[in-house]
């Protein structure tokens, strides 16, 4: 019997992209604290440290820039969900409350042999 391998599901592609994004960010000097933090308010793809800074990272994978690309997909509504999830994270882990925080967005798009990374540190502020 031959087994036909199913293509990656959207969720599987997203998790694979997040793992690659994490490795790429580590090469840039960030350290992983938490992956895929879930709460009622939303999900944070990666929580990392960059020196003394606590960084909440949203990873966006897009096959093309037709609809504005990966970075344009982080709408104000998505930003608010990320901010609420980050506030919950900080409430749950009080030791992190004294650290300065920022929100980064890492856009990824398939390239010839790998991915093209578009990293925007401090992409938006929590108001």
C-alpha positions in Angstrom: 0.0 0.0 0.0 1.3 3.4 -0.9 0.9 6.3 1.5 0.2 9.7 0.1 1.8 12.4 2.2 -0.7 15.2 2.8 0.6 18.7 2.4 1.2 20.7 5.5 -1.9 22.1 7.0 -2.1 25.8 7.6 -1.5 25.2 11.3 1.4 22.9 10.5 2.9 25.5 8.2 2.5 28.2 10.9 4.2 26.1 13.5 7.1 25.3 11.2 7.4 29.0 10.3 7.4 29.9 14.0 10.3 27.4 14.7 12.3 28.9 11.8 11.5 32.4 13.1 12.6 31.5 16.6 15.9 30.1 15.3 16.5 33.2 13.1 15.8 35.6 16.0 18.2 33.6 18.2 20.8 34.2 15.6 20.1 37.9 16.0 20.8 37.7 19.7 17.4 37.1 21.3 16.8 34.2 23.8 13.5 32.3 23.9 11.5 32.5 27.1 8.2 31.0 26.0 6.6 29.6 22.8 2.9 29.8 21.9 1.6 31.4 25.0 -2.2 30.9 25.0 -4.8 32.7 27.2 -8.3 33.8 26.8 -7.2 37.2 25.4 -5.2 35.6 22.6 -1.9 34.0 21.7 1.7 35.2 21.7 3.8 33.3 19.2 7.1 33.9 21.0 8.2 35.6 24.2 11.9 36.4 24.1 14.6 38.4 25.8 16.8 40.9 24.0 19.2 41.9 26.7 17.1 43.2 29.6 14.1 43.8 27.2 11.1 41.3 27.2 10.0 41.0 23.6 6.5 39.8 22.5 6.9 38.5 18.9 4.2 38.1 16.4 5.3 35.9 13.5 3.4 36.3 10.2 3.9 34.0 7.2 2.6 35.1 3.8 3.1 33.4 0.4 3.0 36.7 -1.4 2.7 40.5 -0.9 -0.6 40.6 -2.9 -2.7 41.8 0.0 0.0 43.9 1.7 2.3 41.1 2.9 2.9 39.7 6.3 3.5 43.0 8.2 0.3 44.6 6.9 -1.7 41.7 8.3 -1.1 42.8 11.9 -4.2 45.0 12.1 -5.1 47.3 15.0 -7.5 44.6 16.3 -4.7 42.0 16.2 -2.4 44.5 18.0 -5.0 45.0 20.8 -5.4 41.2 21.2 -1.6 40.9 21.5 -1.4 43.8 24.0 -4.2 42.1 26.1 -2.4 38.7 26.0 0.9 40.4 27.0 -0.8 42.1 30.0 -2.1 38.7 31.1 1.4 37.2 30.6 2.9 39.9 32.8 0.2 39.4 35.5 0.8 35.7 35.5 4.6 36.1 35.7 5.2 39.0 38.2 9.0 38.7 38.0 8.7 40.0 34.4 6.7 43.1 35.4 9.8 45.1 36.1 11.3 44.5 32.7 10.9 46.9 29.8 8.7 45.4 27.1 8.2 45.8 23.4 6.2 44.2 20.6 8.0 43.0 17.5 6.6 41.7 14.3 8.6 39.2 12.1 7.2 38.8 8.6 8.3 35.8 6.6 7.9 35.1 2.9 9.2 32.1 1.0 12.4 32.9 -1.0 14.3 30.8 -3.5 15.8 28.4 -1.0 14.7 29.6 2.4 12.6 32.5 3.7 13.0 36.3 3.5 12.7 37.8 7.0 11.4 41.3 7.6 11.9 42.1 11.3 10.3 45.2 12.8 11.4 45.7 16.4 9.0 47.8 18.5 6.4 47.6 15.7 3.7 49.1 17.9 3.1 50.5 21.4 0.7 49.4 24.1 -1.5 52.4 24.8 
